[in-house]
Amino acid sequence: MLARQGWFLFHLGQRAEAQQLLQQSLDHLQANGSPADTLFSRNYLAAVLHHSGQWDSAAKLAQESLHLATELENRYAQAIAGNILAQIAYQQKQYDQALLYGRQSLAMLERNLSRLAIVGPQ
């Protein structure tokens, strides 16, 4: 709940509070949860850090999330982490890297969506 509250606060423009709650959530989950439980907090803390101009911290956290999500075969979390990494690379004018992360992220989302596709009446 802390992580989701933090993400909502970010959307309300309260970045410092958002970062604090997301970090608190991540710390708690790392100590008390499973690695899978940390993915939301990792990804959205990375996003908040990215939007706050803390690119190195955001990239490190997003890389950790991407690695963990890959191990856990969590395509959605992979896509989110890849998207964040693409944005960071783009802002640092690393366009080839941004394109690579962006394409990988899109591929993960497309695979995830294809599994959830709703088939209409025959």
C-alpha contacts under 8 A as a table, 3 or more apart, distances in Angstrom:
res1	aa1	res2	aa2	distance
1	M	4	R	5.21
1	M	5	Q	6.03
2	L	5	Q	5.07
2	L	6	G	6.03
2	L	21	L	5.72
2	L	22	L	6.54
2	L	24	Q	7.48
2	L	25	S	5.54
3	A	6	G	4.99
3	A	7	W	6.20
3	A	21	L	6.18
3	A	22	L	4.76
3	A	25	S	5.52
3	A	26	L	7.75
3	A	40	F	7.30
3	A	41	S	5.55
3	A	44	Y	7.90
4	R	7	W	4.99
4	R	8	F	6.20
4	R	22	L	7.95
5	Q	8	F	5.13
5	Q	9	L	6.17
5	Q	18	A	7.51
5	Q	21	L	7.34
6	G	9	L	5.05
6	G	10	F	6.25
6	G	17	E	6.90
6	G	18	A	4.01
6	G	19	Q	6.70
6	G	20	Q	7.56
6	G	21	L	5.06
6	G	22	L	5.45
7	W	10	F	5.07
7	W	11	H	6.60
7	W	18	A	6.08
7	W	22	L	7.43
7	W	44	Y	6.71
8	F	11	H	5.14
8	F	12	L	6.46
8	F	18	A	7.62
9	L	12	L	4.89
9	L	13	G	6.43
9	L	14	Q	5.24
9	L	15	R	6.92
9	L	17	E	6.93
9	L	18	A	5.28
10	F	13	G	5.12
10	F	14	Q	5.15
10	F	15	R	4.99
10	F	17	E	7.75
10	F	18	A	5.19
10	F	19	Q	7.89
10	F	48	V	7.06
11	H	14	Q	7.31
14	Q	17	E	5.62
14	Q	18	A	6.07
15	R	18	A	4.91
15	R	19	Q	5.98
15	R	48	V	6.87
15	R	52	S	7.52
16	A	19	Q	5.17
16	A	20	Q	6.20
17	E	20	Q	5.06
17	E	21	L	6.23
18	A	21	L	5.29
18	A	22	L	6.09
18	A	48	V	7.46
19	Q	22	L	5.20
19	Q	23	Q	6.01
19	Q	45	L	6.21
19	Q	48	V	6.36
19	Q	49	L	7.32
20	Q	23	Q	5.21
20	Q	24	Q	6.08
21	L	24	Q	4.96
21	L	25	S	6.04
22	L	25	S	5.02
22	L	26	L	6.13
22	L	41	S	5.71
22	L	42	R	7.91
22	L	44	Y	7.34
22	L	45	L	5.54
23	Q	26	L	5.05
23	Q	27	D	6.07
23	Q	41	S	7.41
23	Q	45	L	6.74
24	Q	27	D	5.16
24	Q	28	H	6.16
25	S	28	H	5.17
25	S	29	L	6.10
25	S	41	S	6.43
26	L	29	L	5.14
26	L	30	Q	5.97
26	L	38	T	5.96
26	L	41	S	5.38
26	L	42	R	6.59
27	D	30	Q	5.25
27	D	31	A	6.34
28	H	31	A	5.26
28	H	32	N	5.96
28	H	33	G	7.51
29	L	32	N	4.98
29	L	33	G	4.49
29	L	34	S	7.08
29	L	35	P	7.88
29	L	37	D	6.53
29	L	38	T	5.82
30	Q	33	G	5.85
30	Q	34	S	7.20
30	Q	35	P	6.93
30	Q	38	T	6.60
33	G	37	D	5.96
33	G	38	T	7.44
34	S	37	D	5.27
34	S	38	T	7.13
35	P	38	T	5.47
35	P	39	L	7.30
35	P	68	L	7.64
36	A	39	L	5.70
36	A	68	L	7.83
36	A	69	A	7.63
36	A	72	L	7.19
37	D	40	F	7.12
38	T	41	S	5.41
38	T	42	R	5.99
39	L	42	R	5.08
39	L	43	N	6.04
39	L	65	S	6.13
39	L	68	L	7.80
39	L	69	A	7.14
39	L	77	A	6.56
40	F	43	N	5.33
40	F	44	Y	6.12
40	F	77	A	7.35
41	S	44	Y	5.46
41	S	45	L	5.79
42	R	45	L	5.31
42	R	46	A	6.07
42	R	61	L	6.27
42	R	62	A	6.89
42	R	65	S	6.04
43	N	46	A	5.10
43	N	47	A	6.27
43	N	61	L	7.33
43	N	62	A	5.99
43	N	65	S	6.39
43	N	77	A	7.37
43	N	80	I	6.66
43	N	81	A	5.79
43	N	84	I	7.96
44	Y	47	A	4.78
44	Y	48	V	6.17
45	L	48	V	5.09
45	L	49	L	6.12
45	L	58	A	7.53
45	L	61	L	7.88
46	A	49	L	5.07
46	A	50	H	6.00
46	A	57	S	7.38
46	A	58	A	4.30
46	A	59	A	6.99
46	A	61	L	5.67
46	A	62	A	5.69
46	A	84	I	7.34
47	A	50	H	4.97
47	A	51	H	6.22
47	A	58	A	6.74
47	A	84	I	6.23
48	V	51	H	5.18
48	V	52	S	6.15
48	V	58	A	7.86
49	L	52	S	4.98
49	L	53	G	6.39
49	L	54	Q	5.08
49	L	55	W	6.74
49	L	57	S	6.85
49	L	58	A	5.15
50	H	53	G	5.27
50	H	54	Q	5.43
50	H	55	W	5.18
50	H	57	S	7.97
50	H	58	A	5.26
50	H	59	A	7.76
50	H	84	I	7.58
50	H	88	I	6.83
51	H	54	Q	7.44
54	Q	57	S	5.69
54	Q	58	A	6.07
55	W	58	A	4.96
55	W	59	A	5.85
55	W	88	I	6.34
56	D	59	A	5.16
56	D	60	K	6.16
57	S	60	K	5.20
57	S	61	L	6.22
58	A	61	L	5.24
58	A	62	A	6.01
59	A	62	A	5.04
59	A	63	Q	5.93
59	A	84	I	7.75
59	A	85	L	6.09
59	A	88	I	7.01
60	K	63	Q	5.17
60	K	64	E	6.26
61	L	64	E	5.09
61	L	65	S	6.17
62	A	65	S	4.93
62	A	66	L	6.00
62	A	81	A	5.10
62	A	82	G	7.49
62	A	84	I	6.80
62	A	85	L	6.50
63	Q	66	L	5.01
63	Q	67	H	6.13
63	Q	81	A	7.08
63	Q	85	L	7.54
64	E	67	H	5.19
64	E	68	L	6.16
65	S	68	L	5.10
65	S	69	A	5.86
65	S	77	A	7.52
65	S	78	Q	7.38
65	S	81	A	6.24
66	L	69	A	5.12
66	L	70	T	6.00
66	L	77	A	7.19
66	L	78	Q	5.13
66	L	81	A	5.39
66	L	82	G	6.78
67	H	70	T	5.17
67	H	71	E	6.31
68	L	71	E	5.07
68	L	72	L	6.17
69	A	72	L	5.00
69	A	73	E	5.78
69	A	74	N	4.96
69	A	75	R	6.97
69	A	77	A	5.79
69	A	78	Q	5.36
70	T	73	E	4.89
70	T	74	N	6.30
70	T	75	R	7.31
70	T	78	Q	6.37
71	E	74	N	7.87
74	N	77	A	5.57
74	N	78	Q	6.23
75	R	78	Q	4.89
75	R	79	A	6.08
75	R	108	M	5.42
75	R	109	L	6.91
75	R	111	R	7.68
75	R	112	N	6.19
76	Y	79	A	5.08
76	Y	80	I	6.35
76	Y	108	M	6.73
76	Y	109	L	6.25
76	Y	112	N	6.58
77	A	80	I	5.11
77	A	81	A	6.16
78	Q	81	A	5.24
78	Q	82	G	6.00
78	Q	105	S	6.87
78	Q	108	M	6.83
79	A	82	G	5.06
79	A	83	N	6.05
79	A	104	Q	7.31
79	A	105	S	4.14
79	A	106	L	6.70
79	A	107	A	7.87
79	A	108	M	5.35
79	A	109	L	5.88
80	I	83	N	5.11
80	I	84	I	6.34
80	I	105	S	6.94
81	A	84	I	5.20
81	A	85	L	6.24
81	A	105	S	7.77
82	G	85	L	5.02
82	G	86	A	6.03
82	G	101	Y	5.24
82	G	102	G	6.46
82	G	104	Q	6.80
82	G	105	S	4.96
83	N	86	A	5.00
83	N	87	Q	6.29
83	N	101	Y	6.59
83	N	102	G	5.77
83	N	105	S	5.69
84	I	87	Q	5.18
84	I	88	I	6.28
85	L	88	I	5.10
85	L	89	A	6.09
85	L	98	A	7.14
85	L	101	Y	6.41
86	A	89	A	5.18
86	A	90	Y	6.09
86	A	97	Q	7.01
86	A	98	A	4.12
86	A	99	L	6.75
86	A	100	L	7.53
86	A	101	Y	4.92
86	A	102	G	5.27
87	Q	90	Y	5.07
87	Q	91	Q	6.21
87	Q	98	A	6.57
88	I	91	Q	5.20
88	I	92	Q	6.28
88	I	98	A	7.53
89	A	92	Q	5.07
89	A	93	K	6.25
89	A	94	Q	4.94
89	A	95	Y	6.59
89	A	97	Q	6.13
89	A	98	A	4.87
90	Y	93	K	4.97
90	Y	94	Q	5.49
90	Y	95	Y	5.41
90	Y	97	Q	7.76
90	Y	98	A	5.17
91	Q	94	Q	7.45
94	Q	97	Q	5.53
94	Q	98	A	6.13
95	Y	98	A	4.89
95	Y	99	L	6.07
96	D	99	L	5.16
96	D	100	L	6.23
97	Q	100	L	5.03
97	Q	101	Y	6.19
98	A	101	Y	5.28
98	A	102	G	5.92
99	L	102	G	4.98
99	L	103	R	6.02
100	L	103	R	5.29
100	L	104	Q	6.19
101	Y	104	Q	5.10
101	Y	105	S	5.98
102	G	105	S	5.07
102	G	106	L	6.15
103	R	106	L	5.10
103	R	107	A	6.12
104	Q	107	A	5.08
104	Q	108	M	6.26
105	S	108	M	5.17
105	S	109	L	6.33
106	L	109	L	5.09
106	L	110	E	6.08
107	A	110	E	5.08
107	A	111	R	6.16
108	M	111	R	5.20
108	M	112	N	6.12
109	L	112	N	4.99
109	L	113	L	5.98
110	E	113	L	5.08
110	E	114	S	6.02
111	R	114	S	5.17
111	R	115	R	6.53
112	N	115	R	5.40
112	N	116	L	6.68
113	L	116	L	5.00
113	L	117	A	6.03
114	S	117	A	5.12
